[in-house]
Amino acid sequence: MSSARLKGVGVSAGRASGPVVRVADPLPEPAATPAPADPAAEAARIKPAAEAVAARLNERAEAASGEAKAVLETTAMMAADPSLASQAEKLVTARSLPAARAVFEAAETFAAALAAAGGYMAERVKDIRDVRDRIVAELMGVEPPGVPTLTGPTVLIARDLAPADTAGLDPTKVLALVTEEGGPTSHTAILARSLGIPAVVATTGLLALGEIRGLIVDGDTGVVEVPAGQVQVLAAGAGKEFHWNGVGITFDGNRIKVLANVGSAADATAAATNGAEGVGLFRTEFCYLSATNEPSVAEQTAAYSAVLKPFAGKPVTVRTLDAGADKPLAFLAPEPEPNPALGVRGLRVAFTRTDVLDRQLEAIAAAAAETGALVQVMAPMVATAEEASWFAERVRAAGIAKAGVMIEVPAAALTAREIFDAVDFVSLGTNDLAQYTFAADRQVGAVAALNDPWQPALLRLIALVGKAAGEVGKPAGVCGEAAADPHLAAVLVGLGMTSLSMNAGALNRVGAGLAEVHFDQCQLAAKAALATHDPEHARLAARAALTPRRQH
């Protein structure tokens, strides 16, 4: 029996229970008074404090790997950014602010600029505020906010978690993670999946529960229960080990490629180490988010080669720059837009800057030749068959044999049959496809439930693409976060997907899950999920159809 039951969005699969530890909220705003007696000396305290924070984050990064390592390194770079310290120092000397207050205000200036950019850049607001709070704590001589030292198995609850805190979690001590804010595509959600920790986000009313002894957390359904009596300590992996032989295949022999999403050489190494059969999404823009000038063809070739190298002889799908107002790259000089998510981004940038696209394709072709990776290229934010045809012609002219597109705009899903006439393959970006289908910003916690990848409307769009792929005999994959859920992965296979691409930490779990089910079970699970009216019933219906029957 439970004394309370809350509903959030399940973002990392598994069921766990145990005692609760609450993560402290961020530090309050530091006071703007008293004015320092020696402003120059006060300003001089900022840089060493920032360097100390960066050093601690880098130390934690050294002990981490994969996505956790990348997130900690990125946060450390933000802490060491000289522009943040410089702006804070100017506020001390110009306005006689205490160092802590100056850092707070300088960081908020950066955060406001990132928030205004929207999309991927807006996701970094949490990072800059995390760095701010760590430097402020260092200057004030207090413990930084974040996860306290855990003495035993714990269910962590928080308003939200900074990515650097999630990256540093110990899966042997953290049974589950529940937050009141956040969304299914946040870094916190992605990292929880990579660590194999059950997680539920956007859990309204969580912190209003007051003092509670324990929780039962279901990362599949998003249900969080407060037990009436003593809570049993149960880890998600208790009694269950995942054994995958590195080949994506159902129990009855239906071949499904299990691939990785990467954005850097470190990601690629982690993916190869975890047994990825190739790369289903190489996000090239992640190499250039801080570039003020367009990298030369030679520089791009070197960057791409470093990512492709671990996958010599294996398939790699490279996505051309998904840049624009939501991931602004300085060298493309994007115009300000009132609604960045609906503006000039992805392939739309290339229509006016064909030179940038052509140089990128030249570099991709050179990197493929240099590394021996089996490269194919796809474009982001394609809406029509005409756009797909235009892109495919440029790809083939660059000497790359296979051209494809991302299906992340509903119009593209609805005209998938016509798009297949122009390209060799498609890949579904379920994060954006959900966002555009439900008119729900994926970074806004209040609408997080609409971006649940189990939404039947989203699954029906995917089914249209799978049907078109089957009719023409061409590959259709998924490279959105939906593929990282083992049950949903099986449903996607049943909907006609021929490959699944995910974060490195989910590969073993998904590969092992596919090996336990028959292909007709995947089809039955897909049919059952499509017939439901909400994500919760879709999950339950699919799960019932996917009960292992290996003995058959």
N, C-alpha and C positions, 0 to 999 in steps of 0.2 A: 504493500500500500504506500501511496505517496501523499504528503500533506500539501503539495503544490506542484503545478505542472506548467512549464513555460514552453513557448514555441519560438525557435529561431530558425536560422538557415544552416543546415548541416553542410559543412565545407570540407571535412576530412573524415573518411569512413571509419567505423568502429564503434563499439559500445564499451564504456568504462565507468567505474564508480569509485568513490573514495572521499576522504576528508578534503575540506576546501581551504585554500589559501587565497586571500584577495591581494591583488597587485595594487600598490598605492597609486593614487591619482597623481598627475604631474604636480610639480612644485607650484605654489601660488606666485603671482607676479611679484618680482622683487621691487622694493620701494625705490622711488626716484630721489629720495633724500636719506641721510644728510649728504650734502655736497662734499666731495673729498677735499681734504686740506691741501693735498698735492696732486692735482689732476694728472700731471705727467707720470708720476709714480703709480697712480691708480690705473692709468691706461697701460702701463708697462706690465701689469699683472695678467692682461687678457691673453696674450700670445702663449705664455707658458702654460696657462690653464687649458687652452685649446689643444696644445701639443700633448699635454698629459692625458687628456681624454682620447685623442687620436691614438696614442701609444697603447692605452689599455684595450681599445677596440681592435687594433692590429694584433695585439697579443692573443685576444680571443679568436681572431680570424686564423692565426697560425695553427690553432688546435682544431679548427673546423675544416669542413670540406664541402665541395659542391655548392649548392645554392646558398647555404648558410655562410660559407666562407665569402662568397661574392657580396652578399648583403652587408656583412660586417666590414669588409674592405671598403665598400662604397660609403658607408656611414663614417668610417675613419677618415676618408678623403674629404667629406663634408666638414668634419671637425677641424681638419688641418687647412681648410680653404683660407688663404691669406685675405681674400676679399671680405669675409665675414669678420675676422679679427680687425682688419683695417677700418671697416665702417664703424665697428664698436669703439675702437680707440678714438676716432674722430668725435663720436658722441660724448665721450668722457671729457675731452679737452674743450670742445665747443660749447657744451651745455652743462658742464660740471656734474655729470651723472655718475653715480657709483658704477663700477665695472659690471656688476651683475645686471643692473638695469640697462646698461648700454648694450650688452650682449643680447638681452631679451628683445630690445627694440630693433636692433640690427637684424636679428633673425626673423622678426615679424615682417620686415620689409621684403626679405627674400621669400618668405612664405606667401605673402600676398601676390608677388609676381608669379610664383609657381601656380597658385590657385587660379589666377586669372587666365593662365595658359590652358587649363582644363586637361582632361584625359590623363595620359601617362604622367605628364609633368605634375599634375595636381596630386597624384599619388605620393610624390616626394615631399609634400607638405609635412606629413607625419615624420619623415626622416629629419627634416631641418629642425622641427620642434623638439625632437628627441635629442639631437645634438645640442640645441640651445639649453635644454634642461640639464644635460650632463655638464656643460661648461659652467652654467650658473651654479650648480651644486659644488663644483670644484672651487669656484671663486668664494662661495659662502662657507666652505669647509663642512658641508653636510653630505649625508649619504645621497647618491643620485637616485632618482625614481626608477622604478622598474621591478623586476622579479626579485624577491628576497631570497636568501639562502634557504634551500629546501632540505629538510632533514629526513624526509621519507616520501613515499608515494603520495601524490597530491593532485587534486583537480584545481587548476588555476582559474580564477575568475577576475575579470578586469573590465573597465570601461572600454578600453581598447589596448592593444599592445603595439609598441614600436617594433618595426621589423627586426632591428638589432637585438631586441629582447627575445623575440621569437626564435631568432637564429641561434641564440645561446642556450636554448632550453635543452635539458637533459632528458631524453625520452625514457630513461630508466626510472626517473623520478616523477615526471609529469604524465599523469594518467590521461588527462583530457584538458582541453582549453575551451573556455566559454567567455565570450565578450558581449557587452551590451550594444556596441557599435560595430562598424566594419561591414564588409561585403564579401561575396563569394570569390571575387577576383583580386582581392587585396593581397599584398605581400605576406601578411600574417596567415591568410588562408593557404596560400601556395606553399609557404614554408612548413606549416603544420602537416600538410599532405606529404611533403618530402621527408619529414621526420617520422611519419607514421603515427602521429598523435591525433586521436579523434578530436574534432573541433566543431563548435557551433558559434556562429556570429549573429549580429543583429537580434540579440535575445532581449526583447523589450521587457522591462520590469526586473531584470536580473539583480541590479544593485539595490532595488527597493525591498528585496527579501530580508535585508538586515543580517543579523548574525545567524548563520546556518552551519550545521556540523558537516554535512556532506551533500553530494549530488550524484545522480545517475545521469550520464550523458550519452546520447545516441547521435553520433556524427552522421549517420545515414538519414535519419528522419528529421533531425533538428530538434528533437524533444529533449527537454532538460527537466528532470524530476527531483524534488526534494523529498527524500524518504522520511516517513513518519518516525521510524525508529533508528537503530544503529545502521550505519552504512557499511556495506561490505566493500573491501578493497579488491577491485577487479580491473586488471589491465586488459586493453583491447586485444593484445596478442596472446593472452593466456591460452595455452593449449593449442595454439595455431601457429605453424611455421609455413612460410611461403617457399616452395621449391620450384624454381623455374629453370629450364635448361637453356634459355637464351633464344629459343625459337618460338615466335608467336604463332600458335596453332590451337584450334579447339580439340577437344578430346577425340572427336571423330575425324580429324585430319583436315579441317578447313583452314587454310593459311591466312593469317592476318599479321601484317608487319607491325611490330611494336617498336616505335621510334621515340626519339627525344626532342624536346624543344630546347634550343640553346641560343645564347646571345653573345658568347665570348669564348675564348680558348679554354678558360677554366671550366665553363659549363660543358664544353665538348669533351674534355678529359673526364669529368665526372660522369657524363652520359656513357662514354665508352667503358669506363670502369664498372658501371652498373649493368652492362650487358646490352645496351641499345643496339638494335639491328641496323641503325642508321639515324639520320636526322630528318624529322618531319617538318621542322620549322627552324630555320636559322634567321633570327631577327637582326638584319645587318645594321639597322640604325642605332642599335645599342653601342656600336663601336664609335659613334660619332656625335653623341649627345652634347659633348662639350667642345666640339670643333667650331672654331670661328671662321675657318676657311675650308672650302671643299678639299678633302684629301685628294692627292694625285692618284692616277691609275696605279702607279707603283706602290703607293702607300696602302691603297685599298686592297691590292693583290696580296700584299704581305699580311694584312689583318685577316683577310678571308682565308688565306692559306693556313694560318695558325689554328683556325677553327676546323677546317676541313681535314687537316693532317691525321687526327686519330681515326678518321673514317675512310682511309684509302681503300678503294675497291668496294665501298658500301654506298648505298643511296643517300644523298643529301639534298633536301629541298630548300633552296635559298629564296627568301622573300626579299624583293627589292624594297628600297626605302619606304617605310610606312611613316613618312614625315609629313609635317604640315602644322596646322595650328594646335593640334593636341600633343604633338611631339616636335616642338619647333626646333629646327636646326638653323643656327645663325647664318650659315652660308647660303641658305635658300631664301633668306629675307622674307618670311611670310608676312602678309598684311594682317593687321588685327581684324578679328571676325567676331560678330555678336554671338555666334553659336558654333564654336570650333568643331564639335563632333559632327556637324552637318556641313562643314565647309570644305576648303581645298586641302585635302590630305590624301596620303597614299598615292595611287596612280594619277589622281587628279593634278598633283604637282607636276608630274612628268609631261602632261599635255602642253604645258608652257615652257618646261625646262627639259626638253628632249635630250639636250646635250648632257645633262647630269645623269639621266637614265642610261644613255649610250655608253658613257664612261664607266658607269657601275657594271653594266653587262660585260664590257671589255675586261674589267678586272676580275669578275666572277669566272669568265671563261679561262683567263690566264691562271687563276688559282686552281681551277679544276684540273687543268693540264699539268700543273706543277705537283699536285698532291695525289692524283689518281682517284679522287673521290668521284662517284657517279652522280654528277650534279644535274639537277633540273631547277628551273626558276619559275617563281609565281609572283603575281602582282597583288597588292592589297587594295581593298576598297573599290572593287570592280562592281558596277551596277548593271551593265548591259552587255549583250553579245558583241555589239560593235566595239566597245572598249576592250573586250577580251581579244578580239581579232586584231586590233591595232597593236596591242602589247605582244601577242604571239609572233607577229611579223617582225618586230624589232628584236625579239629574243633569238629567232632563227637566223636573222641577218647577222647577229653577233657570233654565230657559230655554235650556239647552244641548242642541242637537238630537241629537248622537251620543254614546252611552255605550259604553264597552268595559271589558275587564278584562285584567290581566296573567295570563298562564299561567306560573306559577313554582312551583306546588305540583303534584306528580304527580297528585293527585286531580282537579285541574282539567283536566289533559290527558286523563285517562281519561274524563271526562264532558264533553268539549268540545262534543259535539253538543247536549246539553241546555243548556249555557251559551250557545251561539249563539242559542238560542230567546229568551234574555233580553236580549242585547246586540247592538250593531251591528258590532262588530269585536273582535279579540283581539290581544294582542302577547305574544310569548314572551320572558321574561327568562331567558335560558339560563344565566346565572351561578347564580342561585338554584335553577333547575330541576335543574341538575346537582348542586348541593350537597344538595338534599333527596332526589334520586333515589338517590345513592350514600352517603348518611349520612356525608358527608365535608366538614368545615369548609373553606370555600374559602380561608381564611387560613393553613391549616396546611400547610407545605411537604411534610411526610411523606406526605400523602394527595393531593398536587397532581395526580398522574397520573389519579386518579379523576375529577377535575374537568375533564379534557381535553374540550373541546366536541366532539371527534370520537368520543367513546365511542358505540358502536353502540346501547346501551340508551337513551341520551339522544336519538339520532337517531330511534329507533323511537317514542318519545313524541311528538316533533315531527311525525312522519309521521301519527300519529293525529289531531293538530290540523289538519294540512294537508288530510287526507281529509275531516274534518268541515266545514272551511271551503269546500271544493269542492262538497260536497253541498248546502250552503245558499246558496252564492253570496255569501258575506260575506268581507271582508278578514281575513287573518292575517299579521302581521309578526313580525320578530325585532328586539329592541332590546338583546339581550345582546351581549357582546364577540364571540360567534361570528360575527356578521355582518361583522366587520372583516377576516376571512380571505378573500381572493378565491376560493380553491378551495371553501371551506366555504360561502361565499355562494351559489355556483352550486348546491351540493348542497341548500341550504335552498330555493332556487327550485324545484328538482326535487321537493322534499317538499311543495310547495304554498304556499309563502310568497309573498305579493304585495308585500311591502315589506321593506326591510332598513335598519336604523338603526345608526349606528356613530359612533366619534370622528371629528372633522373631518379628521384627518390620513389616514384610510383611504378617504375618499370617492372620490378620483381613481383609486386603485388598484382598488377594487372596481367602480366604474362602468366603467372600461376593460376589466376582466376579463370582465364580463357581456357587453360589446359584441362580444367575440371568440368567444362560444360560442352554439350553437343551443339552443333550449329542450329538444329531445329529448335532447341531450347532458346537460343538467342532470338530466333524469329518469333517464337511464341511470346517471349518476354517483351519484345518490341511491340507486337500486336496488342498485348495486354496494356502496356503503358500508354499507347496511342488512344486507347478507348476510355481512359480516365479523364477526370475534369480538373485535377489539381496535382501538384508535385508529390504530395504525401501519398496519395492513392497510386500514383504512377510508380513510385518506389516499391510500395507493398506488392503491387501486382507483378512487377518485374521480378522481385525477389522470390515470390512464390513459384514462378516459372523456372527460376534458375537453381532450384534445389538440386545439388549434385546427384547424378545418377550414373556414376562411373561404371557400376557393375553392368550396365546395359551395353 
